Amino acid sequence: MEAWPWTHFAGVDWAKDHHVVVVVDLEGTVLLQCQIPDTAEGWGNLRRTLVPLSPLPVAVETSQGPVVERLLESSLTVYPVHPKAAQRYRDRKAPSGVKDDWLDAWSLADALRTDGHAWRRLRPEDPLTQELRLLCRDEIRLIEQRTALVNQLQETLHEYYPAALEAFDDWTKPFTWAFVERFPTSQALAKGGKRRWEKFLHTHRLARPQTYQRRLEIFSRATEFCGGPGVTRAKSLLAVSLAKQLRLLERQLTEYRRRIDELFDQHPDRDLFASLPGVGQKLGPRLLGECGSDRGRFRDPQGLQCYAGTAPVTFQSGQMHKVRFRRACNKWLRATVHLWANLSRSCCAWAESYYRQKRREGKSHACALRCLGQRWLKILSKMRQTGKPYDEGLHLRNQVRHGSWVVALDPEPRCPQPLRT
C-alpha cells in the first residue's frame, strides 16, 4: 500500500464541454470549488489555481480519455473511480437521491480523503502501448461498420438481385463488391454475356472447379427472378454506393492492419504475447494493448481475470449463494479473450480437452470458453511476471507435476496442429 502524504484532496466531475472541481482538506472542509470550460484557457487557469495546493491527488469517474490525460499532464496524481462506486459514494452523501455536478465532485473528493488510501493510482501509460490499444479498438469499430454495410448490401440485393446472393456466400470479400460494381443489375449481368462472366471469375481467381460451373449457371438465369424496373433502378444505385463504401473501408482497414503490425513488432512484449497459441496476427496486438505493459498493474492473476470479465461474481448471504456473469469489466479485453480461447482449441491439445470437459459438465459454448479463458489468463499472468514466452512442453510438465485433472482427460496429448488462418 502506498504512503498517504496528502493534505488536500480533489474530485473532478467531468463533461464534454466543462468540468467541476472541488478540493477538500484533511478535515473534509471545502477549500475550493470551481467550474472550468474544456479549453486551453480553462485548463491553464485550473493549473495555476491548484499550484499552492500541490502535491494534489484527484479522483475522477473514468480511467481514460482527454480529461485523464490533461490531469496527468498537470502533474496531478489521478485515482480513477468506477461509475457504480461513484454512485454509491454520492448516495452516501445524499440518500435522498439528489444529483448535480457539484455534489458528484464533492463526494469524489471526500471519498478520496476517507477511503483513497486503499485505492490504486493511475500510472501514465507508455505512448507505444497506448497507440497500439487505440488503433486496435478503432480497427474493431471499422470492422463493425463493415459488417453493418455488408448486411445493408445483402438486404438490398435481396430486394432486386437474388442471383447475386445465390452466387456468392461471403460478402466480406472484395470480389463480391467488385461484382456489384461490374454487374449492378441482373439485366446488366445478362447483357454482359458468358465471356465477360468468365473473365470476371478468372480475374478474381474464382475459377475453382467446385463453384465455377454453378456460378455460370446462376448467372445465366439471373433475369428469371428479380425485382421490377422501378425497384431495380433505385436499389441498384444503393447497392453500388454500398459497394464503393466497402471498398474504401477495406483500404482503411488494410492501413490500420499495417500500422498495428508495425507497432506490435516494435513493442518489447511482442514475443511474449505472440507465443500464445491461437492469438495469430490480430489478437496478439489486441491482448497486449488491453493488458498494457505495466507488470505491476494487477497484483495477482485474479485481478487480470476480473478485469477481463472471465471471473464470475459471487453473492453470498446466509444460506443464499449465487454466482453470476461479471458485467463490470473491460469489454474489449473480454471479447478478445473469448476469440483467443476459441482459436486456441485448434492448436493446443489441453485447451481442447478442457473445453470438451466443460461442455460435458453441461456448460454452454460461451461459458466453456469463458472458463478456458480464465485458465489462459492465469498462464498469461505468470508469463508477464516471469517475462518468459509460452512453452507448451513446460506447461504440460507442470500439469503432470501438480496432478492436473486436465492431463487425466487426455493422457497422450495430440501434437498441436498449425492454426488455420
C-alpha positions as CSV (number, residue, x, y, z in Angstrom):
1,M,0.0,0.0,0.0
2,E,1.3,3.4,-0.9
3,A,2.2,6.0,1.7
4,W,-0.5,8.6,2.2
5,P,1.3,12.0,2.1
6,W,-1.6,14.2,1.0
7,T,-3.1,17.1,2.9
8,H,-5.6,18.1,0.2
9,F,-7.9,16.0,-2.0
10,A,-9.7,16.9,-5.2
11,G,-12.7,15.5,-7.1
12,V,-13.5,16.2,-10.7
13,D,-16.9,15.7,-12.3
14,W,-16.1,15.8,-16.0
15,A,-18.3,16.5,-19.0
16,K,-17.8,17.1,-22.7
17,D,-17.6,20.9,-22.6
18,H,-16.9,21.7,-18.9
19,H,-15.6,20.2,-15.7
20,V,-16.4,20.8,-12.0
21,V,-13.6,20.7,-9.5
22,V,-13.9,20.5,-5.6
23,V,-10.9,20.4,-3.2
24,V,-11.2,19.5,0.5
25,D,-8.7,19.4,3.3
26,L,-7.9,16.7,5.8
27,E,-11.0,17.6,7.9
28,G,-13.3,17.5,4.9
29,T,-13.7,21.2,4.7
30,V,-14.3,22.5,1.2
31,L,-11.4,24.8,0.2
32,L,-12.1,25.3,-3.4
33,Q,-14.9,24.7,-5.9
34,C,-14.8,25.9,-9.5
35,Q,-16.1,25.1,-12.9
36,I,-13.8,25.3,-15.9
37,P,-14.5,25.1,-19.6
38,D,-12.8,22.3,-21.6
39,T,-10.4,24.7,-23.3
40,A,-6.7,25.5,-23.1
41,E,-7.5,28.6,-21.2
42,G,-9.7,26.8,-18.7
43,W,-7.1,24.1,-18.0
44,G,-4.4,26.7,-17.7
45,N,-6.4,28.6,-15.1
46,L,-7.0,25.4,-13.2
47,R,-3.3,24.5,-13.1
48,R,-2.5,28.0,-11.7
49,T,-5.2,27.7,-9.1
50,L,-4.0,24.3,-7.9
51,V,-0.3,25.2,-7.7
52,P,-0.5,26.3,-4.0
53,L,-2.2,23.0,-3.1
54,S,0.4,20.7,-4.8
55,P,1.1,17.9,-4.5
56,L,-2.6,17.0,-5.0
57,P,-4.4,13.7,-5.6
58,V,-7.5,13.8,-7.8
59,A,-10.4,11.4,-8.0
60,V,-12.3,11.1,-11.3
61,E,-15.0,8.8,-12.6
62,T,-13.1,7.4,-15.5
63,S,-9.7,5.8,-16.2
64,Q,-9.1,7.1,-19.8
65,G,-9.9,9.9,-22.2
66,P,-8.8,13.5,-22.7
67,V,-9.7,14.6,-19.1
68,V,-7.4,11.9,-17.6
69,E,-4.6,12.8,-20.0
70,R,-4.8,16.5,-19.1
71,L,-4.9,15.8,-15.4
72,L,-1.8,13.7,-15.7
73,E,-0.1,16.4,-17.8
74,S,-0.9,18.8,-14.9
75,S,1.3,16.7,-12.6
76,L,-1.6,15.6,-10.6
77,T,-1.9,12.1,-9.1
78,V,-5.0,10.5,-10.6
79,Y,-7.2,7.9,-8.8
80,P,-9.9,6.5,-11.2
81,V,-13.3,5.6,-9.6
82,H,-15.7,3.1,-11.1
83,P,-19.0,4.7,-12.0
84,K,-21.0,2.4,-9.8
85,A,-18.7,3.1,-6.8
86,A,-19.0,6.8,-7.6
87,Q,-22.8,6.5,-7.4
88,R,-22.5,4.7,-4.0
89,Y,-20.3,7.5,-2.7
90,R,-22.8,10.1,-3.9
91,D,-25.7,8.1,-2.3
92,R,-23.8,8.1,1.0
93,K,-23.7,11.9,0.9
94,A,-27.2,12.4,-0.4
95,P,-29.5,9.4,0.4
96,S,-32.5,11.4,-1.0
97,G,-31.2,10.7,-4.5
98,V,-30.5,14.3,-5.4
99,K,-27.8,14.7,-8.0
100,D,-25.8,17.6,-9.5
101,D,-22.2,18.2,-10.7
102,W,-21.1,19.9,-7.6
103,L,-22.3,17.0,-5.4
104,D,-20.6,14.5,-7.6
105,A,-17.2,16.3,-7.5
106,W,-17.5,16.8,-3.7
107,S,-18.4,13.2,-3.0
108,L,-15.4,12.0,-5.0
109,A,-13.1,14.4,-3.2
110,D,-14.3,13.3,0.2
111,A,-14.3,9.6,-0.8
112,L,-10.6,10.0,-1.8
113,R,-10.0,11.6,1.6
114,T,-11.6,8.8,3.7
115,D,-11.1,5.7,1.5
116,G,-8.4,6.6,-1.0
117,H,-5.5,5.1,1.0
118,A,-6.7,1.7,-0.4
119,W,-7.1,2.8,-4.0
120,R,-4.6,2.3,-6.7
121,R,-3.3,5.4,-8.5
122,L,-3.4,5.6,-12.3
123,R,0.1,5.4,-13.8
124,P,0.8,7.1,-17.2
125,E,1.0,4.6,-20.0
126,D,3.8,4.4,-22.4
127,P,2.9,6.0,-25.8
128,L,3.6,2.9,-27.8
129,T,1.1,0.7,-25.8
130,Q,-1.5,3.5,-25.8
131,E,-1.3,4.0,-29.5
132,L,-1.5,0.2,-30.1
133,R,-4.6,-0.1,-27.9
134,L,-6.4,2.8,-29.6
135,L,-5.6,1.5,-33.1
136,C,-6.9,-1.9,-32.2
137,R,-10.1,-0.5,-30.8
138,D,-10.6,1.7,-33.8
139,E,-9.9,-1.2,-36.1
140,I,-12.7,-3.2,-34.4
141,R,-15.1,-0.2,-34.8
142,L,-14.3,-0.1,-38.5
143,I,-14.9,-3.9,-38.8
144,E,-18.2,-3.4,-37.1
145,Q,-19.0,-0.6,-39.7
146,R,-18.0,-3.0,-42.5
147,T,-20.3,-5.7,-41.0
148,A,-23.2,-3.2,-41.0
149,L,-22.6,-2.1,-44.6
150,V,-22.4,-5.8,-45.7
151,N,-25.7,-6.5,-44.0
152,Q,-27.2,-3.5,-45.8
153,L,-25.8,-4.6,-49.1
154,Q,-27.2,-8.1,-48.7
155,E,-30.6,-6.8,-47.7
156,T,-30.6,-4.5,-50.8
157,L,-29.6,-7.3,-53.1
158,H,-32.4,-9.5,-51.7
159,E,-34.9,-6.9,-52.9
160,Y,-33.9,-6.8,-56.5
161,Y,-31.0,-9.1,-57.3
162,P,-31.3,-12.6,-55.7
163,A,-28.9,-14.2,-58.2
164,A,-26.0,-12.3,-56.7
165,L,-26.7,-13.6,-53.2
166,E,-27.0,-17.1,-54.6
167,A,-23.7,-16.9,-56.5
168,F,-21.6,-15.7,-53.5
169,D,-21.7,-16.7,-49.9
170,D,-19.1,-14.4,-48.1
171,W,-19.9,-10.8,-48.8
172,T,-17.0,-9.5,-46.8
173,K,-14.7,-10.4,-49.7
174,P,-13.8,-7.6,-52.1
175,F,-14.6,-9.6,-55.2
176,T,-18.3,-9.6,-54.3
177,W,-18.3,-5.8,-54.2
178,A,-16.5,-5.7,-57.5
179,F,-19.2,-8.0,-58.9
180,V,-21.9,-5.5,-57.9
181,E,-20.0,-2.6,-59.4
182,R,-19.3,-4.5,-62.6
183,F,-22.8,-6.0,-62.9
184,P,-25.1,-3.8,-60.8
185,T,-28.4,-5.5,-62.1
186,S,-29.5,-8.8,-63.4
187,Q,-30.1,-7.2,-66.8
188,A,-26.5,-5.8,-66.9
189,L,-25.3,-9.3,-66.0
190,A,-27.3,-10.9,-68.8
191,K,-26.1,-8.3,-71.3
192,G,-22.5,-8.9,-70.3
193,G,-22.6,-12.5,-71.6
194,K,-20.8,-15.6,-70.8
195,R,-17.4,-14.3,-72.0
196,R,-17.4,-11.4,-69.6
197,W,-18.7,-13.7,-66.7
198,E,-15.7,-16.0,-67.3
199,K,-13.3,-13.1,-67.5
200,F,-14.6,-11.7,-64.1
201,L,-14.3,-15.1,-62.4
202,H,-10.8,-15.7,-63.8
203,T,-9.6,-12.1,-62.9
204,H,-10.7,-12.6,-59.3
205,R,-9.3,-16.2,-59.1
206,L,-12.8,-17.7,-58.7
207,A,-12.4,-20.4,-61.4
208,R,-12.5,-23.3,-58.9
209,P,-14.0,-26.5,-60.3
210,Q,-16.4,-26.9,-57.4
211,T,-18.0,-23.5,-57.9
212,Y,-17.2,-22.3,-61.4
213,Q,-19.9,-24.0,-63.4
214,R,-22.5,-23.5,-60.7
215,R,-21.9,-19.7,-60.8
216,L,-22.1,-19.6,-64.6
217,E,-25.5,-21.4,-64.4
218,I,-26.8,-18.9,-61.8
219,F,-25.7,-16.0,-64.0
220,S,-27.5,-17.5,-67.0
221,R,-30.9,-17.4,-65.2
222,A,-30.4,-14.2,-63.2
223,T,-33.3,-12.4,-65.0
224,E,-35.8,-15.1,-64.3
225,F,-36.3,-14.0,-60.7
226,C,-35.5,-10.3,-59.9
227,G,-37.1,-7.0,-58.9
228,G,-39.3,-4.8,-61.1
229,P,-37.9,-2.0,-63.2
230,G,-38.5,0.8,-60.6
231,V,-37.1,-1.3,-57.7
232,T,-34.1,-2.3,-59.7
233,R,-33.2,1.2,-60.7
234,A,-33.5,2.5,-57.2
235,K,-31.9,-0.3,-55.3
236,S,-29.0,-0.9,-57.8
237,L,-27.9,2.7,-57.1
238,L,-27.8,2.0,-53.4
239,A,-26.0,-1.4,-53.9
240,V,-23.3,0.3,-55.9
241,S,-22.9,3.1,-53.3
242,L,-22.6,0.5,-50.5
243,A,-20.0,-1.5,-52.6
244,K,-17.9,1.6,-53.1
245,Q,-18.1,2.4,-49.4
246,L,-17.0,-1.1,-48.5
247,R,-14.1,-0.9,-50.9
248,L,-12.9,2.4,-49.3
249,L,-13.4,1.0,-45.8
250,E,-11.3,-2.1,-46.7
251,R,-8.4,0.1,-47.8
252,Q,-8.5,1.9,-44.5
253,L,-8.6,-1.4,-42.6
254,T,-5.5,-2.5,-44.5
255,E,-3.7,0.6,-43.5
256,Y,-4.8,0.0,-39.9
257,R,-3.5,-3.5,-40.0
258,R,-0.2,-2.4,-41.4
259,R,0.3,0.2,-38.7
260,I,-0.8,-2.2,-35.9
261,D,1.7,-4.9,-37.1
262,E,4.4,-2.2,-37.2
263,L,3.8,-1.1,-33.6
264,F,3.4,-4.7,-32.4
265,D,6.8,-5.7,-33.8
266,Q,8.4,-2.7,-32.1
267,H,6.9,-3.5,-28.7
268,P,9.2,-5.1,-26.1
269,D,6.5,-7.5,-25.1
270,R,5.8,-8.7,-28.6
271,D,7.5,-12.1,-28.3
272,L,5.6,-12.7,-25.0
273,F,2.1,-12.3,-26.5
274,A,3.0,-13.7,-29.9
275,S,3.9,-17.0,-28.3
276,L,0.4,-17.6,-27.0
277,P,-1.4,-20.4,-29.0
278,G,-4.2,-19.1,-31.2
279,V,-3.6,-15.4,-30.9
280,G,-2.4,-15.0,-34.5
281,Q,-1.6,-11.6,-36.1
282,K,-4.8,-9.9,-34.9
283,L,-5.4,-11.0,-31.3
284,G,-1.8,-10.6,-30.2
285,P,-1.8,-6.8,-30.5
286,R,-5.3,-6.5,-29.0
287,L,-4.3,-8.6,-26.0
288,L,-1.1,-6.6,-25.5
289,G,-2.9,-3.2,-25.9
290,E,-5.6,-4.0,-23.4
291,C,-3.4,-5.7,-20.8
292,G,-0.8,-2.9,-21.0
293,S,2.9,-3.0,-20.4
294,D,2.8,-2.3,-16.6
295,R,3.6,-5.6,-15.0
296,G,2.5,-4.3,-11.6
297,R,-0.9,-3.3,-12.7
298,F,-2.5,-6.5,-11.4
299,R,-1.5,-7.8,-8.0
300,D,-2.4,-11.4,-8.9
301,P,-4.0,-13.5,-11.7
302,Q,-7.4,-12.9,-10.3
303,G,-7.0,-9.1,-10.9
304,L,-6.4,-9.7,-14.6
305,Q,-9.3,-12.2,-14.7
306,C,-11.7,-9.8,-13.1
307,Y,-10.5,-7.0,-15.4
308,A,-11.2,-9.3,-18.5
309,G,-14.6,-10.4,-17.2
310,T,-13.9,-14.2,-17.1
311,A,-14.1,-14.4,-13.3
312,P,-17.7,-14.7,-12.1
313,V,-19.3,-12.5,-9.4
314,T,-20.3,-14.4,-6.2
315,F,-23.1,-13.3,-3.9
316,Q,-23.5,-15.0,-0.5
317,S,-25.8,-14.1,2.3
318,G,-26.7,-16.6,5.0
319,Q,-27.9,-19.8,3.2
320,M,-28.0,-18.0,-0.2
321,H,-25.1,-18.4,-2.5
322,K,-25.2,-17.3,-6.2
323,V,-22.7,-16.9,-9.0
324,R,-23.4,-14.6,-11.9
325,F,-21.9,-13.3,-15.0
326,R,-19.4,-10.4,-14.5
327,R,-20.5,-7.3,-16.4
328,A,-18.2,-4.6,-14.9
329,C,-15.0,-5.3,-16.9
330,N,-13.0,-4.3,-19.9
331,K,-15.4,-5.2,-22.7
332,W,-12.7,-5.0,-25.4
333,L,-10.5,-7.5,-23.5
334,R,-13.4,-9.8,-22.8
335,A,-14.2,-10.1,-26.5
336,T,-10.6,-10.7,-27.3
337,V,-10.1,-13.4,-24.7
338,H,-13.3,-15.1,-26.0
339,L,-11.9,-15.3,-29.5
340,W,-8.5,-16.3,-28.3
341,A,-9.8,-19.2,-26.1
342,N,-11.9,-20.5,-29.1
343,L,-8.9,-20.4,-31.5
344,S,-6.5,-22.0,-29.0
345,R,-8.6,-25.2,-29.2
346,S,-7.4,-25.9,-32.7
347,C,-3.7,-25.7,-31.8
348,C,-3.5,-26.7,-28.2
349,A,-4.4,-30.2,-27.1
350,W,-5.0,-29.5,-23.4
351,A,-7.2,-26.5,-24.3
352,E,-9.5,-28.6,-26.4
353,S,-9.7,-31.3,-23.7
354,Y,-10.5,-28.7,-21.1
355,Y,-13.2,-27.2,-23.3
356,R,-14.8,-30.6,-24.0
357,Q,-14.9,-31.4,-20.3
358,K,-16.7,-28.2,-19.5
359,R,-19.2,-29.0,-22.3
360,R,-19.8,-32.5,-20.8
361,E,-20.5,-30.8,-17.5
362,G,-23.4,-29.1,-19.2
363,K,-21.9,-25.6,-19.7
364,S,-22.8,-23.6,-22.8
365,H,-20.3,-22.9,-25.5
366,A,-19.8,-19.3,-24.3
367,C,-19.5,-20.4,-20.7
368,A,-17.0,-23.2,-21.5
369,L,-14.9,-20.6,-23.5
370,R,-15.0,-18.2,-20.6
371,C,-13.7,-21.0,-18.3
372,L,-10.9,-21.7,-20.7
373,G,-10.2,-18.0,-21.0
374,Q,-9.9,-17.9,-17.2
375,R,-7.3,-20.6,-17.3
376,W,-5.4,-18.9,-20.1
377,L,-5.3,-15.6,-18.3
378,K,-3.7,-17.3,-15.3
379,I,-1.0,-18.6,-17.6
380,L,-0.6,-15.1,-19.2
381,S,-0.3,-13.5,-15.8
382,K,2.5,-15.9,-14.9
383,M,4.2,-15.2,-18.2
384,R,4.1,-11.4,-17.6
385,Q,5.5,-12.0,-14.1
386,T,8.5,-14.0,-15.3
387,G,8.9,-12.3,-18.7
388,K,9.2,-15.7,-20.5
389,P,7.2,-16.7,-23.6
390,Y,4.7,-19.6,-23.5
391,D,6.3,-23.0,-23.5
392,E,3.8,-25.9,-24.3
393,G,6.2,-28.5,-23.0
394,L,6.8,-26.7,-19.7
395,H,3.1,-26.2,-19.2
396,L,2.4,-29.9,-19.7
397,R,5.2,-30.9,-17.3
398,N,3.7,-28.5,-14.7
399,Q,0.3,-30.1,-15.2
400,V,1.7,-33.6,-14.7
401,R,3.7,-32.5,-11.6
402,H,0.7,-30.9,-10.0
403,G,-1.6,-33.7,-10.9
404,S,-3.9,-31.6,-13.0
405,W,-7.2,-33.2,-14.0
406,V,-6.8,-31.8,-17.5
407,V,-3.9,-34.2,-18.1
408,A,-6.1,-37.1,-16.9
409,L,-8.6,-36.2,-19.6
410,D,-6.0,-36.5,-22.3
411,P,-3.1,-38.6,-21.1
412,E,-1.5,-38.7,-24.5
413,P,-1.9,-35.1,-25.8
414,R,-2.2,-34.7,-29.6
415,C,0.5,-32.9,-31.4
416,P,-0.6,-29.2,-31.7
417,Q,-2.0,-28.5,-35.1
418,P,-1.0,-25.4,-37.0
419,L,-3.6,-22.6,-36.6
420,R,-5.7,-22.2,-39.7
421,T,-5.8,-18.6,-40.8
